[in-house]
Amino acid sequence: MNLKGSLSTLILEVLSHGPSHGYEIATSIKRRSAGVLDFKEGTLYPTLHTLERDGMLTSETDIENGRTRRYYKLTEKGSKTLQKSTLEWERVSGAISGILGGTA
């Protein structure tokens, strides 16, 4: 299944719990999906950059254990987008579940 389009929403959801760097975001998504969703750097970082460019995130660098890391933080626009995307996802996934489950 192509879940690339949902990556933005997943990133925004992870960041709704507080600032995080790319590796932590990817690890959180993988852990919370029981390993089903495992986005690699080549997918994750371009999406982070797009979200930042679009005003959904801000970022700043910090040193952690001697390494420079870029921490991303959800903006108000990102929070509103997350709310809208979550409602949209619930509507669509409910419709698909209804079709696949034969209840619609």
LUMDO-629397 format. One record per atom (N, C-alpha, C): x, y, z; residue in three letters. Coordinates in steps of 0.02 Angstrom, whole numbers, plus 50000, padded with zeros to 5 digits. Example, Ala and Ser with C-alpha at 12.3 -4.5 7.8 and 13.67 -1.06 7.14 Angstrom:
<pts>
506604971650390ALA/506154977550390ALA/506604983550390ALA/506424988850354SER/506844994750357SER/506455000250394SER/
</pts>
This chain:
<pts>
500424994150000MET/500005000050000MET/500445006350000MET/500215011349966ASN/500585017649963ASN/500365022150021ASN/500785022550072LEU/500615026650130LEU/501015033050132LEU/501375034450078LYS/501795040450076LYS/501395046750089LYS/500795047150062GLY/500375053050072GLY/500165054150144GLY/500165048850184SER/499965049450254SER/500555051150299SER/501155051050273LEU/501745052350314LEU/501715059350346LEU/501485064250310SER/501435071050338SER/501005071050400SER/500435067750397THR/499975067550454THR/500295063850512THR/500645058450498LEU/500985054650551LEU/501525058850585LEU/501905062550546ILE/502415066950574ILE/502105072250618ILE/501575075450593LEU/501245080650632LEU/500975077750697LEU/500715071650695GLU/500445068550756GLU/501005067350807GLU/501565064650784VAL/502125063450829VAL/502345070050861VAL/502395075250821LEU/502635081750846LEU/502115085250889LEU/501485083050888SER/500985085950931SER/501125084451005SER/501575079651017HIS/501765077751085HIS/502395081351108HIS/502685085551064GLY/503285089351082GLY/503815089051028GLY/504295093551031PRO/504835093750981PRO/505225087250978PRO/505485085750919SER/505845079550909SER/506295080150848SER/506805075950845HIS/507235075850785HIS/507035070050741HIS/507285070050680GLY/507075065350629GLY/507105058050649GLY/507665056050680TYR/507735049050700TYR/507195047150751TYR/507075051550799GLU/506555050250850GLU/505855049850818GLU/505735054050769ILE/505085053950735ILE/504995047250700ILE/505495045150662ALA/505465038750626ALA/505385032950675ALA/505755033050729THR/505715027750780THR/505035027450812THR/504755033250827SER/504095033550857SER/503555030750811SER/503585032550748ILE/503105029950699ILE/503165022350694ILE/503775019950690LYS/503885012650685LYS/503645009050747LYS/503805011750806ARG/503605008550869ARG/502845008650877ARG/502535014350864ARG/501805014950874ARG/501405010950822ARG/501725009250766SER/501385005050716SER/501584997750721SER/501914995950776ALA/502154989150787ALA/502594986750730ALA/502994991350702GLY/503474989650650GLY/503194989450580GLY/502554990550572VAL/502244990250505VAL/502464996150463VAL/502515002050493LEU/502715008150457LEU/503435009750475LEU/503875009250427ASP/504595010350438ASP/504855014850382ASP/504785021350392PHE/504985026250341PHE/505735027550347PHE/506075027250291LYS/506795028350288LYS/506955035750278LYS/507585037450287GLU/507805044450281GLU/507605047550215GLU/507655043750161GLY/507505046450095GLY/506785048550086GLY/506355046150129THR/505645048150128THR/505495053150183THR/505765051850242LEU/505615055950300LEU/505865063150294LEU/506505064050278TYR/506785070850279TYR/506505075450225TYR/506385073050165PRO/506055077550117PRO/505365079750140PRO/505005075350174THR/504345077050200THR/504415082150256THR/504895081250300LEU/505015086250353LEU/505175093050323LEU/505595093150273HIS/505785099550241HIS/505185102850208HIS/504765098850176THR/504165101650145THR/503685104450197THR/503585100750251LEU/503155103250305LEU/503425109750335LEU/504075110150342GLU/504375116350369GLU/504285122050319GLU/504415120750256ARG/504335125850204ARG/503615128350201ARG/503135123850213ASP/502435125650210ASP/502165128650275ASP/502605129650324GLY/502405132950386GLY/502075128450437GLY/502105121950427MET/501805117250474MET/502265115850534MET/502915116650521LEU/503435115450572LEU/503935121050573LEU/504275121650629THR/504875125750633THR/505425121050656THR/506045123150649SER/506595118850671SER/507155123050699SER/507555119950741GLU/508165122950766GLU/508665117450781GLU/509285119150779THR/509805114050792THR/510015114350865THR/510235108650889ASP/510485107950958ASP/511005102450958ASP/511435102551007ILE/511945097351014ILE/511695092251065ILE/511705085951044GLU/511495080451088GLU/512015074951083GLU/512325073351139ASN/512855068251142ASN/513405069651090ASN/513585075951084GLY/514115077851038GLY/513915078250965GLY/513285077050950ARG/513035077150881ARG/512555082950872ARG/512605086250815THR/512135091450799THR/511495088350772THR/510945090150803ARG/510295087450781ARG/509815093250767ARG/509385092250719ARG/508865097250703ARG/508215094850734ARG/507965098950780TYR/507335097450813TYR/506765101150779TYR/506235097550766TYR/505645100250733TYR/505095101250784TYR/504715106650774LYS/504175108450820LYS/503555110250779LYS/502985107950802LEU/502345109350769LEU/502155116650777LEU/501915119750724THR/501665126550727THR/500905126350736THR/500605132150746GLU/499875132450751GLU/499555130050686GLU/499845132050629LYS/499595129750564LYS/499645122150559LYS/500195119350582GLY/500285112150581GLY/499775108650625GLY/499625111550682SER/499135108650728SER/498435108650697SER/498255114050664LYS/497605114450630LYS/497565109450572LYS/498115108850536THR/498145104050480THR/498075096950506THR/498395095450563LEU/498345088850594LEU/497625087250612LEU/497285091950642GLN/496575090850661GLN/496155089250599GLN/496245093150547LYS/495865092150485LYS/496045085350454LYS/496675083850450SER/496905077550419SER/496665071450458SER/496655072050524THR/496425066550567THR/495685065150554THR/495285070350551LEU/494565069350537LEU/494455066350468LEU/494845068750419GLU/494795066050351GLU/494995058650350GLU/495535056950384TRP/495765050050386TRP/495245045550419TRP/494955047750474GLU/494445043750508GLU/493845042550463GLU/493645047550425ARG/493085046850379ARG/493245041850323ARG/493825042650293VAL/494015038250237VAL/494145031150261VAL/494515030450317SER/494665023650341SER/494035020050364SER/493555023750392GLY/492915020850410GLY/492535018350350GLY/492555022250296ALA/492205020250234ALA/492535014050205ALA/493195013850204ILE/493555007950177ILE/493415001850220ILE/493435002750285SER/493294997150330SER/492584994450319SER/492114999050307GLY/491434997050294GLY/491374992850231GLY/491744994850180ILE/491734991150117ILE/492074984350125ILE/492664984350155LEU/493024978050162LEU/492684973350212LEU/492364976350261GLY/492024972150312GLY/491314970250292GLY/491084972950236GLY/490424971250211GLY/489854974350250GLY/490004979650289THR/489464982750329THR/489144988650295THR/489414990750239ALA/489124996650205ALA/488634994650152ALA/
</pts>
